[in-house]
Amino acid sequence: MLPKRALAAFRSALGADRVFDDAATRALYASDETPRRVDPDAVLFPASHDQVAALMRVAFEHRVAVTPRGAGSGNVGGALPAPGSVVVSFECMRRVLEFNPVDRLVVVEPGVVTRDIDHLAREAGLFYPPDPGSGDYCRIGGNLAMNAAGPRAVKYGVTRDYALGLRAVTGRGEEIRTGCRTTKGVTGYDLTRLLVGSGGTLALITEATLKLLPAPESVATLRVCFADTRTALDAVARVMRQAVMPSALEFMDQRAIDAIRPTGTADDLPVGTRALLMVEADGTAAELPRQIAALEAALDGPGLLEAKSGFERDAIARLWAARKSLSHAVKQIAPLKINEDVVVPVSRLADFVDFLDHTARAQRLAVVSFGHAGNGNLHVNLMVHPDDADEMARAQRALEAIMQQVLALGGTLSGEHGIGTEKRRFVPQEIDAVTLELMRAIKRQFDPHGLLNPGKIFPD
Amino acid sequence: MLPKRALAAFRSALGADRVFDDAATRALYASDETPRRVDPDAVLFPASHDQVAALMRVAFEHRVAVTPRGAGSGNVGGALPAPGSVVVSFECMRRVLEFNPVDRLVVVEPGVVTRDIDHLAREAGLFYPPDPGSGDYCRIGGNLAMNAAGPRAVKYGVTRDYALGLRAVTGRGEEIRTGCRTTKGVTGYDLTRLLVGSGGTLALITEATLKLLPAPESVATLRVCFADTRTALDAVARVMRQAVMPSALEFMDQRAIDAIRPTGTADDLPVGTRALLMVEADGTAAELPRQIAALEAALDGPGLLEAKSGFERDAIARLWAARKSLSHAVKQIAPLKINEDVVVPVSRLADFVDFLDHTARAQRLAVVSFGHAGNGNLHVNLMVHPDDADEMARAQRALEAIMQQVLALGGTLSGEHGIGTEKRRFVPQEIDAVTLELMRAIKRQFDPHGLLNPGKIFPD
């Protein structure tokens, strides 16, 4: 348990109304979207950069581990409290410190909701491209920690590509500033992109300067039905080989389609549809028809049942709501979702999904796959019953085989969810021992006592 | 001087025909584009990753400093030999190890010429966006070390945005592998982007996996003349505020225009032209006219004298050749060019150039400015006579004032040339002491004996 002196020091640094150690609060902050729970020793709600620095100095002095947390919407245990740690929730740090449409940037605190940044930008004809499925409630601090992405990444890139500069607090409680306010800059090492994706293990981000882009005038959506998974993924590879870059290229397998049926958006699919692509293009209203024609031409091929365009704005919103509901909707299939966010080269997607089918059959498991196929990034969900020990064992065997295959195909363990607690045992299969030790050595420079989000990313 | 035993060990590791310590070779590798010379103790020409690892193990054992070098075309002394060091030239490592158009990537050794990557990609309808002015002869290893860019960065980003993964050798002679082969990946810390822009101070890059993009079908160029600098830069800010992203947005001041007159491309400029913009758009032939119209609308305003489009392919090539000749052509004005590659927010460009004019007058200096205005990235050249001690002193005073102003405007010391030896004394004005010490600490993890490109980036 947290020493009384440490608790008192946190209260003295932040004020008593920003430090809670009652059982109810601790239970509320015990988990993220993974099926694990660890009660933290206390939950802290700093209101400013200075308070974050102050609490970290207390943590450093008293050797208290810190678990940073945005909305707790992560999928890999990144915000799962380390035993004996205090959670630092950034919920109260949600100020927009600067909005500068002329230089196309915004400076925000980490507790700002991702979608709110996009909405603010749109008021000035700009937008914030990264659009994680949890965008309506996740916080930008969590997005930066995990290098979050979403459907638009296929055209616009990931959170890393929009972080110009950061203000942060190291594991010693010291302030650092990284990067710059301009779209180019090579002064010193790129600590901005080192912090982005580091899962809160190097520093606590307290301010982020984010790049914005001009908002596209119009968007058009294609819903494309295929007779089977393989032909759908071959079509993805064809789309990614030609010149018109879609602004989204999403895939759903048969089970994912079944999971969205309650939304009504799958009622009019052609008979025999076993795989679905959602393809989006953006640009000016004048050029969109040509883009859509090019995409339709690339999509055309074996297995194509229907490519439907011309949806109204409301219908498009319903399609996307259905797609974004998938992450939760699949839980109807079985109570526990083991969610793997893997990436393979686009040219190997079809082979990879064949392997998944084979593995699911061999281990008698329900597997649902969907995701950002244009980036080769699939969310592979093993749907299991946690009380069924035999099924859980088979799921673990499947997981091992899937990760091995991802790496054998030239892929990577995580595309946008990060490593957290859930994938760290696989990390040595992707990263060699020398490189991994270098990462640990870098961590020690930021956080010599290992207080920042311990138990994440690195294998034991 | 290099101990005989170290020289023998290098010869034993690489073969005698890859290690030279004769005076002529050492003199050839004594400088880059800066006006300084330091003869290295020897020059090494490794032919493979394994040879780089072998030579670095020798350097580690014998505590020999290493100066990595591509084409020596850098502007900041990044390849200037540290006293007592050996130059490692990557000229002989110029294999394309893999070209994979389907997954839009290429794997290259560091000695490959940048333009050759672009040419190879175009054979498959793709392109490699970063286009430094020295692209015809600079090497991709140097581009990665300095995070090189060029005109296309305004739309397509910089070298950092195209490096997917790296193979490299640390200061201990150990191999590391960073990143992945896919467009998304968040497994472990982002060492790829930590190495890019680190100027060869963290590791020697031996292989790079680079992302390619679909080549645009067509390009159109506007040459836009203004009555003065301020109105031209106000027009740049207007262009960057609207939705059509130019694929280049280059600025030349009066002296830069005069410097390209010998090329003949300035013969038909309207009388009274004192500032020039080159604005490019790319896309399909069908959509280009609309893009050009939008850009022309944004450019229109006070001071506009002429916006000329419809150049033939050859004329465009001549315009760009003239623009790219500037870096050398300005040397006609005075024998020494003190070249500053600074960045300010686009909205502050006009104020910054006003300040430059004021400073040039106050210090009685000839200053030539041109560059990538769409990114706020100007190449400010103080043209001086090195034998004129008073002028050199005034140039140093001007330089101090310019750097202070850049930072006061929210800019950064370098956009694409890097810090090298030339700007390191200014670094503490941009990067605070804690952050800078963290960078040094990171360097020690990669290179505990400080053997990799010493004397660069960090102030003494």
Interface residues (C-beta under 8 A of the other chain):
Chain A: N100 P101 V102 D103 R104 G125 M146 N147 A149 A153 V154 G157 V158 R160 D161 T170 E174 E175 I176 R177 T178 C180 R181 T182 T183 K184 G185 V186 T187 G188 Y189 D190 L191 R193 L194 V196 G197 S198 L202 P214 A215 P216 E217 A237 M240 R241 Q242 A243 V244 M245 T284 A286 E287 R290 V343 V344 P345 V346 S347 H372 N375 G376 N377 G410 G411 T412 L413 S414 G415 E416 H417 G418 I419 K423 V427 E430 I431 D432 V434 T435 L436 L438 M439 A441 I442 K443 Q445 F446 I457
Chain B: N100 P101 V102 D103 R104 G125 M146 N147 A149 A153 V154 G157 V158 R160 D161 T170 E174 E175 I176 R177 T178 C180 R181 T182 T183 K184 G185 V186 T187 G188 Y189 D190 L191 R193 L194 V196 G197 S198 L202 P214 A215 P216 E217 A237 M240 R241 Q242 A243 V244 M245 T284 A286 E287 R290 V343 V344 P345 V346 S347 H372 N375 G376 N377 G410 G411 T412 L413 S414 G415 E416 H417 G418 I419 K423 V427 E430 I431 D432 V434 T435 L436 L438 M439 A441 I442 K443 Q445 F446 I457
